[in-house]
């Protein structure tokens, strides 16, 4: 059985979250928000890297990653 906790937030925040939540359970909704936030944070970091790195750098990273995946074996 899951344990539950109460999180105190301002009423305006709760109303906005309830609108976004719709019919989902609170736990599912909040976990989805966390997952999406992490995904977007990673996407933003990747875009920032793309701006910093040259096309040759990106290609070298792709090739290195591909080679690592092809040769990776669990012991």
C-alpha positions as CSV (number, residue, x, y, z in Angstrom):
1,X,0.0,0.0,0.0
2,X,1.3,3.5,-0.9
3,X,1.9,6.1,1.8
4,X,0.5,9.6,1.2
5,X,1.7,13.0,2.2
6,X,0.2,16.5,2.0
7,X,2.0,19.3,0.2
8,X,0.9,22.8,1.1
9,X,0.8,25.2,-1.9
10,X,-0.9,28.6,-2.4
11,X,-4.6,28.3,-3.5
12,X,-3.8,29.8,-6.9
13,X,-1.2,27.2,-7.6
14,X,-3.6,24.4,-6.6
15,X,-6.3,25.7,-8.9
16,X,-3.9,25.9,-11.8
17,X,-2.6,22.4,-11.2
18,X,-6.1,21.0,-10.9
19,X,-7.0,22.5,-14.3
20,X,-3.9,20.9,-15.9
21,X,-4.5,17.6,-14.0
22,X,-7.9,17.0,-15.4
23,X,-9.1,13.5,-14.5
24,X,-5.7,12.0,-13.7
25,X,-4.7,11.0,-10.2
26,X,-2.5,13.4,-8.4
27,X,0.4,11.0,-8.2
28,X,0.3,10.2,-11.9
29,X,-0.1,13.8,-12.8
30,X,2.9,15.0,-10.7
31,X,5.2,12.2,-11.9
32,X,4.3,13.0,-15.5
33,X,5.1,16.7,-14.8
34,X,8.5,15.7,-13.3
35,X,9.3,13.4,-16.2
36,X,8.4,16.1,-18.8
37,X,10.4,18.7,-16.9
38,X,13.5,16.5,-16.9
39,X,13.0,15.7,-20.6
40,X,12.7,19.4,-21.5
41,X,15.8,20.2,-19.4
42,X,17.8,17.6,-21.2
43,X,16.5,18.8,-24.6
44,X,17.5,22.4,-23.7
45,X,21.0,21.2,-22.6
46,X,21.4,19.3,-25.9
47,X,20.4,22.4,-27.9
48,X,23.0,24.5,-25.9
49,X,25.7,21.9,-26.7
50,X,24.7,22.0,-30.4
51,X,25.3,25.8,-30.4
52,X,28.7,25.4,-28.7
53,X,30.0,22.4,-30.8
54,X,31.0,22.3,-34.4
55,X,29.4,19.8,-36.8
56,X,32.7,17.9,-36.8
57,X,32.5,17.7,-33.0
58,X,28.9,16.4,-33.1
59,X,29.8,13.8,-35.7
60,X,32.7,12.6,-33.6
61,X,30.4,12.3,-30.6
62,X,27.9,10.3,-32.7
63,X,30.5,8.0,-34.0
64,X,32.1,7.4,-30.6
65,X,28.6,6.7,-29.1
66,X,27.8,4.3,-31.9
67,X,31.1,2.5,-31.4
68,X,30.6,2.3,-27.7
69,X,27.1,0.7,-28.1
70,X,28.3,-1.8,-30.6
71,X,31.2,-3.0,-28.4
72,X,29.5,-2.8,-25.0
73,X,29.1,-6.1,-23.3
74,X,28.1,-7.0,-19.8
75,X,30.5,-9.1,-17.9
